[in-house]
Amino acid sequence: MVTQSASGTGTPGAGPVQAAAVPAARQVTERTARFLPGVAMLVTGIILALAGAGVLVLASHQGHGTAVGLVLLGVLIFIACALALGGLTPVAPGRARVVQLFGRYHGTIRDPGLQWVNPLARRIAVSTRIRNQESAQAKVNDADGNPIEIAAVVVWQVADTASAVYSVDDFTQFVTIQTETAVRHIASSYPYDNRGSGALSLRDNAEEITQKLSAEVAARVAPAGVHIIESRLTRLSYAAEIAQAMLRQQQASAVVGARQRIVEGAVGMVQLALQRLETEGVVTLDEERKATMVSNLLVVLCSEQATQPVVNTGSLY
């Protein structure tokens, strides 16, 4: 008994399933955060640290009243130094930093290098590199109800870091689940083989199926701010329990098609032979001799094995 897959049943030719839209009032889209050059703030922090140390050394050589004032000044300088150095944020190429201050989104830093932001802000690292996502091999029934095994690889990239961080819990896991869901839906919406009907099928229309898969995955992962670059089927085959039966069916179809081509060619050759004999006046054949000649030629042309000629030295009658 074939187990029905957990995916919803689709209809052949169905378009990509639209993912639930995020309400516009809650949608967080990426914008550029305010930041300062980090190298300048690093130099400022070093200068402040040296100045604070110098003030404390100077305070140790002063009287009690002056020393207290210098110590307070040194502490303030060290606090300023900590703020200057605490806001330093390195941004590597292919990565971005989402800046969040007191629970509110304040923008994204994409410029690589050492940058400086509010030291009290939380800086969430998000990779913007291109990734490969290969779905697990799934067993699902195609549109004809035949169990098949299918898997796909999706190339994707984070396009909106704010949506990736705030719209879903884990955008990597979200892409994984939505990719597998889209693969199952596409597999159940089309037959594995069109059997010469001309309809779209998973095996015979790989390019069209790939485009539909890319469109459906893109629609499903759009709320997470993910851009789909490409998707391809990496495995497509009948399930093991029906693979042998389907192989025999394909072999039978191939044999029937080959036989049909052979018969069509043989009939054409017989017609050509009769026309040439009649046109050039080589021999005049009545209907009975024509029938015998056609029968012999068809046997010779359509036989799978080499025929053995029999020489008739007597009369046909």
Legacy VTK file of the C-alpha trace (Angstrom):
# vtk DataFile Version 3.0
C-alpha trace
ASCII
DATASET POLYDATA
POINTS 317 float
0.000 0.000 0.000
1.369 3.377 -0.939
1.371 5.901 1.865
-0.111 9.259 1.001
2.328 12.117 1.509
1.712 14.771 4.096
1.699 17.570 1.565
-1.496 19.003 0.241
-2.809 17.718 -3.028
-2.276 20.067 -5.942
-3.745 20.338 -9.363
-1.691 20.056 -12.540
-0.549 23.429 -13.767
-1.269 25.131 -10.473
0.740 28.293 -9.857
3.032 28.880 -6.890
1.384 28.979 -3.510
1.442 32.469 -2.077
2.768 32.631 1.462
0.766 34.456 4.087
1.555 38.138 3.830
2.913 39.964 6.857
0.658 42.914 7.842
2.091 46.188 6.577
1.961 47.748 10.052
4.224 44.993 11.422
6.489 44.588 8.414
10.067 45.637 9.211
12.129 46.468 6.133
15.827 47.111 5.933
17.264 50.616 6.121
20.763 51.959 6.630
21.827 52.535 10.216
23.674 55.607 11.425
27.327 54.886 12.149
30.721 56.579 12.324
34.114 55.490 10.979
35.487 52.998 13.464
39.188 53.795 12.972
38.741 57.374 14.151
36.821 56.210 17.228
39.505 53.592 17.923
42.206 56.278 17.888
40.005 58.459 20.112
39.545 55.582 22.580
43.296 54.947 22.753
44.003 58.627 23.358
41.365 58.728 26.095
42.845 55.633 27.745
46.312 57.185 27.772
44.922 60.463 29.047
43.014 58.727 31.852
46.123 56.810 32.887
48.141 60.018 32.882
45.563 61.796 35.035
45.601 58.963 37.587
49.420 59.015 37.714
49.334 62.754 38.207
46.742 62.399 40.991
49.099 60.131 42.928
51.572 63.004 43.261
49.087 65.624 44.425
47.531 66.576 47.715
44.356 64.999 49.038
41.899 67.613 47.697
43.501 67.867 44.256
43.977 64.107 44.009
40.267 63.428 44.536
39.336 65.794 41.734
41.909 64.277 39.386
40.700 60.734 40.220
37.119 61.710 39.381
38.318 63.257 36.122
40.267 60.094 35.320
37.210 57.921 35.954
35.131 60.096 33.619
37.836 59.829 30.972
37.893 56.024 31.301
34.091 55.915 30.984
34.352 57.954 27.778
37.092 55.586 26.597
34.888 52.557 27.314
32.027 54.120 25.344
34.337 54.899 22.427
35.791 51.399 22.310
32.544 49.606 23.176
30.789 50.935 20.072
33.387 49.524 17.668
31.732 47.057 15.309
33.741 45.063 12.730
31.770 44.220 9.589
33.275 41.497 7.398
32.577 41.293 3.640
29.506 39.166 2.997
28.063 39.919 6.425
25.844 42.661 7.810
25.063 43.988 11.256
21.469 44.632 12.353
21.469 47.409 14.968
18.841 47.128 17.706
18.569 49.647 20.548
16.197 49.007 23.476
14.169 46.538 21.404
13.752 48.823 18.386
15.281 48.343 14.965
17.678 51.188 14.122
19.018 50.030 10.769
21.565 47.735 9.142
25.269 48.232 8.489
26.463 46.636 5.242
29.655 48.659 4.662
32.642 46.377 5.386
35.320 47.535 7.774
35.492 48.867 11.315
32.430 50.985 12.141
31.132 52.639 15.295
27.574 52.690 16.582
25.899 53.405 19.885
27.715 51.158 22.390
24.426 50.377 24.133
22.940 48.945 20.937
22.795 45.251 20.164
24.515 44.343 16.906
23.152 41.135 15.309
25.393 39.514 12.689
23.597 38.287 9.557
25.330 36.517 6.675
24.504 37.927 3.231
26.570 35.359 1.338
25.040 33.070 -1.279
24.030 29.717 0.208
23.064 26.278 -1.072
20.061 24.595 0.511
19.549 20.935 -0.417
16.226 19.476 0.557
15.943 16.034 2.081
14.941 13.203 -0.233
11.151 13.029 -0.029
8.753 10.289 -1.044
5.529 11.754 -2.438
2.756 10.702 -4.818
2.749 12.434 -8.184
-0.409 13.651 -9.923
-1.133 10.093 -11.156
-0.800 8.653 -7.660
2.532 6.951 -8.303
5.050 7.159 -5.422
8.230 8.945 -6.459
11.411 10.071 -4.735
12.395 13.690 -5.283
14.933 16.189 -3.932
16.079 19.655 -4.949
18.810 22.200 -4.276
18.005 25.905 -3.868
20.538 28.736 -4.148
19.470 31.702 -2.029
20.694 34.867 -0.366
19.413 37.214 2.334
18.195 40.365 0.601
16.457 42.100 3.537
18.288 41.606 6.827
15.544 43.244 8.897
12.875 40.857 7.619
15.229 37.904 8.089
15.790 38.782 11.759
12.383 40.096 12.823
9.784 38.412 10.568
10.694 34.780 11.355
12.317 32.990 14.287
15.117 31.295 12.321
15.311 32.258 8.649
17.665 29.363 7.779
15.268 26.778 9.177
12.380 28.667 7.590
13.982 28.367 4.138
14.638 24.656 4.722
11.041 23.858 5.652
9.503 26.001 2.918
11.804 24.469 0.296
10.737 20.953 1.230
7.091 22.018 1.224
7.412 23.542 -2.242
9.174 20.435 -3.585
6.384 18.202 -2.271
3.689 20.448 -3.729
5.328 20.576 -7.173
5.839 16.790 -7.165
2.180 16.156 -6.343
0.938 18.639 -8.953
2.451 16.972 -12.047
2.851 13.390 -13.282
6.260 11.801 -13.423
5.864 10.914 -17.122
3.378 12.303 -19.656
3.445 9.017 -21.689
3.338 10.925 -24.954
0.310 13.055 -24.036
2.222 16.330 -24.374
1.231 17.543 -20.891
3.776 18.930 -18.442
5.603 16.202 -16.525
8.427 16.116 -14.020
10.764 14.078 -16.219
10.049 15.482 -19.677
9.748 19.198 -18.805
12.635 19.798 -16.414
13.132 23.465 -17.341
9.464 24.405 -16.921
9.202 22.482 -13.645
12.370 24.168 -12.365
10.943 27.606 -13.125
7.722 26.786 -11.320
9.675 25.428 -8.356
11.788 28.593 -8.162
8.689 30.794 -8.307
6.926 28.829 -5.574
9.936 28.761 -3.246
10.456 32.503 -3.798
6.822 33.206 -2.886
7.043 31.090 0.255
10.277 32.606 1.617
9.523 36.223 0.644
8.340 37.187 4.195
11.816 36.265 5.486
13.549 38.698 3.137
15.221 35.890 1.183
15.982 36.079 -2.546
15.967 32.831 -4.551
18.731 32.801 -7.169
18.229 29.329 -8.665
16.674 25.958 -7.924
17.266 22.548 -9.501
15.958 19.025 -9.024
18.806 16.798 -7.860
16.895 13.507 -7.678
13.802 12.291 -9.479
12.873 8.619 -9.692
10.089 6.173 -8.997
9.977 4.711 -5.506
11.629 1.316 -5.064
8.334 -0.574 -4.707
7.167 0.319 -8.230
10.476 1.012 -9.978
10.663 -2.410 -11.680
7.046 -2.286 -12.845
7.499 1.206 -14.271
10.748 0.141 -15.953
8.932 -2.708 -17.716
6.199 -0.294 -18.744
8.749 2.123 -20.205
10.503 -0.719 -22.008
7.189 -1.907 -23.452
6.370 1.609 -24.618
9.792 1.878 -26.241
9.345 -1.455 -28.024
5.894 -0.465 -29.306
7.240 2.864 -30.533
10.172 1.209 -32.287
7.901 -1.380 -33.915
5.620 1.371 -35.136
8.524 3.203 -36.756
9.768 -0.019 -38.364
6.341 -0.839 -39.812
5.898 2.691 -41.131
9.309 2.527 -42.815
8.660 -0.933 -44.251
5.310 0.086 -45.732
6.943 3.109 -47.338
9.690 0.972 -48.840
7.171 -1.535 -50.221
5.143 1.263 -51.803
8.289 2.722 -53.353
9.348 -0.684 -54.718
5.955 -1.323 -56.326
5.860 2.166 -57.854
9.366 1.798 -59.293
8.597 -1.614 -60.775
5.418 -0.323 -62.340
6.909 2.948 -63.579
10.009 1.443 -65.165
8.108 -1.524 -66.593
10.432 -4.091 -65.108
7.666 -6.617 -64.529
3.886 -6.679 -64.634
2.325 -8.078 -61.467
-1.270 -8.987 -60.904
-2.947 -8.445 -57.518
-2.083 -11.905 -56.206
1.620 -11.533 -57.078
1.620 -8.021 -55.552
0.158 -9.413 -52.336
2.819 -12.118 -52.217
5.582 -9.604 -52.868
4.268 -7.254 -50.165
4.065 -10.113 -47.692
7.623 -11.219 -48.397
9.040 -7.689 -48.210
7.288 -6.951 -44.917
8.623 -10.176 -43.429
12.158 -9.275 -44.514
11.982 -5.643 -43.364
10.147 -6.148 -40.056
11.858 -9.309 -38.869
14.179 -8.977 -35.858
16.455 -11.741 -37.174
18.086 -12.233 -40.540
15.763 -14.004 -42.983
16.759 -17.027 -45.051
15.780 -16.643 -48.724
13.981 -19.534 -50.434
14.456 -19.768 -54.204
11.309 -20.849 -55.992
12.260 -22.471 -59.302
8.736 -23.368 -60.245
5.637 -21.368 -61.069
3.706 -19.424 -58.462
0.581 -21.290 -59.545
LINES 1 318
317 0 1 2 3 4 5 6 7 8 9 10 11 12 13 14 15 16 17 18 19 20 21 22 23 24 25 26 27 28 29 30 31 32 33 34 35 36 37 38 39 40 41 42 43 44 45 46 47 48 49 50 51 52 53 54 55 56 57 58 59 60 61 62 63 64 65 66 67 68 69 70 71 72 73 74 75 76 77 78 79 80 81 82 83 84 85 86 87 88 89 90 91 92 93 94 95 96 97 98 99 100 101 102 103 104 105 106 107 108 109 110 111 112 113 114 115 116 117 118 119 120 121 122 123 124 125 126 127 128 129 130 131 132 133 134 135 136 137 138 139 140 141 142 143 144 145 146 147 148 149 150 151 152 153 154 155 156 157 158 159 160 161 162 163 164 165 166 167 168 169 170 171 172 173 174 175 176 177 178 179 180 181 182 183 184 185 186 187 188 189 190 191 192 193 194 195 196 197 198 199 200 201 202 203 204 205 206 207 208 209 210 211 212 213 214 215 216 217 218 219 220 221 222 223 224 225 226 227 228 229 230 231 232 233 234 235 236 237 238 239 240 241 242 243 244 245 246 247 248 249 250 251 252 253 254 255 256 257 258 259 260 261 262 263 264 265 266 267 268 269 270 271 272 273 274 275 276 277 278 279 280 281 282 283 284 285 286 287 288 289 290 291 292 293 294 295 296 297 298 299 300 301 302 303 304 305 306 307 308 309 310 311 312 313 314 315 316
